[in-house]
């Protein structure tokens, strides 16, 4: 006994009409979407009405939001619209949302729903920043804040920053975005003036990181690579409770006064999930 096949047997297409994706129940499609990344969900939503309806289900997008998204909404927005569904909340959090008079920006990565935070040079404490002989804020389209702090020359180099924020639970990396030389444009092409670049090859720069729950990291390295933006890793920290704010302090110093240093552009400090460190597309965007 067993299954017997016959050449006279009608083909499936002849005996029954072909089924289509549009016949799948909307609830089943929505359940499948909970296992997909947001970009995949958005692509499927363009196929037909059933997929479009399923892609708007609250439980689909709630699975993509950070567990503490309600805490994030209260911290980021003064008056968040109550009528938005979970998809609308996700979309708003994925924007570059400004904090503290525009000196900080926070957003969710669109592809993975992970939180990222950036602090501008104007949101940092920089020794000597008020002395125009040493530092200047210069406009540029190469920063998400539209300006960077440019160091012409100084003996004591010290930059400090502090962030207190309800980061979702996980591991985060802190990077300083630095450029040796002053970038500009000439005849529509990018050029870099390295006239003032000096002193960074004599002594390494020291990076330090502290958190309110006692974590501490220190490292040092030489600055190099004039003409391009480089992310210098200051350290990592771990958040256990996303419902409570974590205070993070960080610094970058080169305080050996035996020589001057200069020709440096300081753009920002970037805090983002450590799992992104090997994602080249994310680094290029940032």
C-alpha positions as CSV (number, residue, x, y, z in Angstrom):
1,X,0.0,0.0,0.0
2,X,1.1,3.6,-0.6
3,X,0.6,6.7,-2.6
4,X,0.3,5.9,-6.3
5,X,1.0,8.5,-9.1
6,X,-0.7,8.2,-12.5
7,X,0.1,10.1,-15.6
8,X,-3.7,10.4,-16.2
9,X,-4.1,12.3,-12.9
10,X,-5.0,16.0,-13.5
11,X,-2.4,18.6,-12.6
12,X,-3.2,20.6,-9.5
13,X,-3.7,23.7,-11.6
14,X,-6.4,21.9,-13.6
15,X,-8.3,20.6,-10.6
16,X,-8.3,23.6,-8.3
17,X,-7.8,27.4,-8.6
18,X,-4.4,28.7,-7.6
19,X,-4.3,30.4,-4.2
20,X,-2.9,33.9,-3.9
21,X,-1.1,35.8,-1.1
22,X,-4.2,38.0,-0.8
23,X,-6.2,35.1,0.5
24,X,-4.0,34.8,3.6
25,X,-5.8,35.9,6.8
26,X,-4.6,39.3,7.9
27,X,-4.0,38.1,11.4
28,X,-1.7,35.3,10.1
29,X,0.3,37.8,8.1
30,X,0.6,40.0,11.1
31,X,2.0,37.2,13.2
32,X,4.6,36.4,10.6
33,X,5.6,40.1,10.5
34,X,6.6,40.0,14.2
35,X,9.6,37.9,13.2
36,X,10.7,40.3,10.5
37,X,12.8,43.5,10.5
38,X,11.0,46.8,10.0
39,X,12.4,47.3,6.4
40,X,11.0,43.9,5.5
41,X,7.6,44.7,7.0
42,X,7.4,48.0,5.0
43,X,8.3,46.2,1.7
44,X,5.6,43.5,2.3
45,X,3.1,46.2,3.0
46,X,3.2,47.3,-0.6
47,X,2.1,43.9,-2.0
48,X,-1.6,44.1,-1.4
49,X,-4.4,45.3,0.9
50,X,-4.1,42.3,3.4
51,X,-0.4,42.9,3.9
52,X,-0.9,46.6,4.2
53,X,-3.5,46.1,6.9
54,X,-1.4,43.5,8.7
55,X,1.6,45.9,8.7
56,X,-0.4,48.4,10.8
57,X,-1.2,46.1,13.6
58,X,-0.1,47.5,17.0
59,X,1.4,44.2,18.3
60,X,3.6,44.0,15.2
61,X,5.3,47.3,15.9
62,X,5.3,47.0,19.7
63,X,7.6,44.0,19.2
64,X,10.0,46.3,17.4
65,X,10.0,49.1,20.0
66,X,12.4,49.1,22.9
67,X,10.8,47.6,26.1
68,X,11.0,51.0,27.8
69,X,9.5,53.0,24.9
70,X,7.0,54.7,27.1
71,X,9.8,56.1,29.3
72,X,11.6,57.3,26.2
73,X,8.5,59.1,25.0
74,X,8.2,61.0,28.3
75,X,11.9,61.9,28.2
76,X,12.1,63.0,24.5
77,X,8.8,64.6,23.9
78,X,7.1,67.3,26.0
79,X,3.6,66.5,24.6
80,X,3.5,63.3,22.5
81,X,0.3,62.8,20.4
82,X,-1.9,60.3,22.1
83,X,-3.7,59.2,18.9
84,X,-0.7,57.6,17.3
85,X,-0.5,53.8,17.1
86,X,2.6,51.8,17.7
87,X,3.7,52.2,14.1
88,X,3.4,55.9,14.4
89,X,5.4,55.8,17.7
90,X,8.1,53.8,16.0
91,X,8.3,56.3,13.1
92,X,8.5,59.3,15.4
93,X,11.3,57.7,17.5
94,X,13.3,56.9,14.3
95,X,13.5,60.6,13.5
96,X,16.5,62.7,14.7
97,X,14.8,64.0,17.8
98,X,16.5,67.0,19.5
99,X,17.1,67.4,23.2
100,X,18.7,70.1,25.5
101,X,18.4,73.1,23.1
102,X,19.5,71.0,20.1
103,X,22.9,70.0,21.6
104,X,21.8,66.3,21.7
105,X,19.9,64.1,19.2
106,X,18.4,60.7,19.9
107,X,16.8,58.2,17.5
108,X,16.0,54.6,16.9
109,X,17.9,52.8,14.1
110,X,15.3,52.2,11.5
111,X,16.5,48.7,10.7
112,X,16.9,47.2,14.2
113,X,15.0,49.5,16.5
114,X,18.0,50.2,18.7
115,X,18.5,53.5,20.5
116,X,21.4,55.9,19.5
117,X,22.3,59.2,21.0
118,X,24.7,61.9,19.8
119,X,26.1,64.9,21.7
120,X,27.3,67.9,19.7
121,X,30.5,69.8,20.4
122,X,28.4,72.6,21.8
123,X,27.0,70.2,24.3
124,X,30.5,69.3,25.6
125,X,32.7,71.1,28.1
126,X,35.9,72.1,26.2
127,X,38.8,73.8,28.0
128,X,39.6,77.2,26.3
129,X,36.5,77.2,24.0
130,X,35.8,80.9,24.7
131,X,39.3,81.9,23.6
132,X,39.1,82.6,19.8
133,X,42.8,82.2,19.5
134,X,42.4,78.6,20.4
135,X,38.9,77.4,19.4
136,X,36.2,78.3,16.9
137,X,32.8,76.9,16.0
138,X,32.8,76.6,12.2
139,X,29.8,75.7,10.0
140,X,29.9,72.5,7.9
141,X,27.6,70.2,6.1
142,X,29.6,67.2,7.4
143,X,28.0,67.2,10.8
144,X,24.4,66.3,11.8
145,X,24.6,69.5,14.0
146,X,25.8,71.7,11.1
147,X,28.8,72.9,12.9
148,X,32.0,71.6,14.6
149,X,34.5,72.9,17.1
150,X,37.9,73.6,15.4
151,X,41.1,73.8,17.4
152,X,43.8,75.9,16.0
153,X,46.4,75.5,18.8
154,X,46.4,74.8,22.5
155,X,48.7,73.5,25.2
156,X,46.1,71.9,27.5
157,X,43.6,69.8,25.5
158,X,40.6,68.6,27.6
159,X,37.0,67.7,26.5
160,X,34.4,66.5,29.0
161,X,30.8,65.4,28.5
162,X,27.9,64.0,30.5
163,X,24.6,62.3,29.5
164,X,21.8,61.2,31.8
165,X,19.2,59.2,29.9
166,X,17.0,56.1,30.2
167,X,18.9,53.9,27.8
168,X,17.2,50.5,27.0
169,X,18.9,47.6,28.7
170,X,22.0,46.4,26.7
171,X,25.6,47.2,26.0
172,X,26.6,50.5,24.5
173,X,29.8,52.0,23.0
174,X,31.0,55.6,23.2
175,X,32.9,57.1,20.3
176,X,34.4,60.6,19.7
177,X,34.0,61.7,16.1
178,X,37.3,63.5,15.2
179,X,38.8,65.0,12.1
180,X,42.4,66.1,11.7
181,X,42.6,69.1,9.4
182,X,39.9,71.6,8.4
183,X,37.6,70.3,5.6
184,X,36.1,72.7,3.1
185,X,35.1,73.0,-0.5
186,X,36.9,74.6,-3.5
187,X,35.3,74.7,-6.9
188,X,32.7,72.2,-5.6
189,X,35.2,69.6,-4.5
190,X,36.1,68.6,-0.9
191,X,39.5,69.8,0.2
192,X,41.3,69.6,3.6
193,X,43.6,72.2,5.1
194,X,46.2,70.5,7.3
195,X,48.2,73.7,8.0
196,X,47.5,73.6,11.8
197,X,47.7,69.8,12.3
198,X,50.5,69.1,14.8
199,X,51.4,67.6,18.2
200,X,49.1,64.5,18.0
201,X,52.0,62.2,17.1
202,X,54.1,63.1,20.2
203,X,51.8,61.9,23.0
204,X,48.6,59.7,22.9
205,X,45.2,61.1,23.8
206,X,43.6,59.6,26.9
207,X,39.9,58.5,26.9
208,X,37.9,57.8,30.0
209,X,34.3,56.8,30.8
210,X,32.4,56.6,34.0
211,X,28.8,55.5,34.8
212,X,26.5,56.3,37.8
213,X,26.6,52.6,38.8
214,X,30.4,52.4,39.1
215,X,31.6,51.3,35.7
216,X,34.9,52.8,34.6
217,X,37.0,52.4,31.4
218,X,40.2,54.1,30.3
219,X,42.3,53.8,27.2
220,X,44.7,55.9,25.0
221,X,45.8,56.1,21.4
222,X,47.5,58.5,19.0
223,X,45.3,60.5,16.6
224,X,46.1,60.0,12.9
225,X,44.5,59.9,9.5
226,X,44.3,63.6,8.5
227,X,41.6,64.4,6.0
228,X,38.9,62.0,7.1
229,X,36.5,61.5,10.0
230,X,37.5,58.8,12.5
231,X,35.5,57.3,15.4
232,X,37.8,57.0,18.4
233,X,36.5,54.4,20.9
234,X,36.3,55.8,24.4
235,X,34.8,52.6,26.0
236,X,31.7,50.5,26.6
237,X,29.1,50.4,29.4
238,X,26.2,48.1,30.2
239,X,22.7,49.1,31.2
240,X,20.7,46.6,33.3
241,X,17.5,48.6,33.9
242,X,16.0,50.6,31.1
243,X,13.3,52.2,33.2
244,X,15.9,54.1,35.2
245,X,18.2,56.9,33.9
246,X,21.8,56.0,33.6
247,X,24.4,58.8,34.0
248,X,27.4,58.5,31.7
249,X,30.5,60.8,31.9
250,X,33.3,60.7,29.3
251,X,36.4,62.6,28.6
252,X,39.2,63.1,26.0
253,X,42.5,64.7,27.2
254,X,46.0,65.4,26.1
255,X,47.3,67.6,28.9
256,X,51.1,67.2,28.4
257,X,52.2,70.9,28.3
258,X,55.6,70.2,26.9
259,X,54.2,70.8,23.4
260,X,51.2,72.4,21.6
261,X,48.7,70.6,19.5
262,X,46.2,71.8,17.0
263,X,44.4,71.4,13.6
264,X,41.6,69.2,15.0
265,X,37.8,69.3,14.4
266,X,35.6,67.9,17.1
267,X,32.2,67.0,15.8
268,X,30.4,65.0,18.5
269,X,30.2,62.1,20.8
270,X,28.2,59.1,19.7
271,X,26.6,56.5,21.9
272,X,25.1,53.5,20.3
273,X,24.6,49.7,20.8
274,X,27.9,47.8,20.8
275,X,26.4,45.3,18.4
276,X,26.5,48.0,15.7
277,X,30.3,48.4,15.9
278,X,30.9,46.0,12.9
279,X,28.0,47.4,10.8
280,X,29.9,49.5,8.2
281,X,26.7,51.1,6.8
282,X,25.7,52.4,10.2
283,X,29.2,54.0,10.8
284,X,29.1,55.6,7.4
285,X,25.7,57.1,8.0
286,X,26.8,58.4,11.4
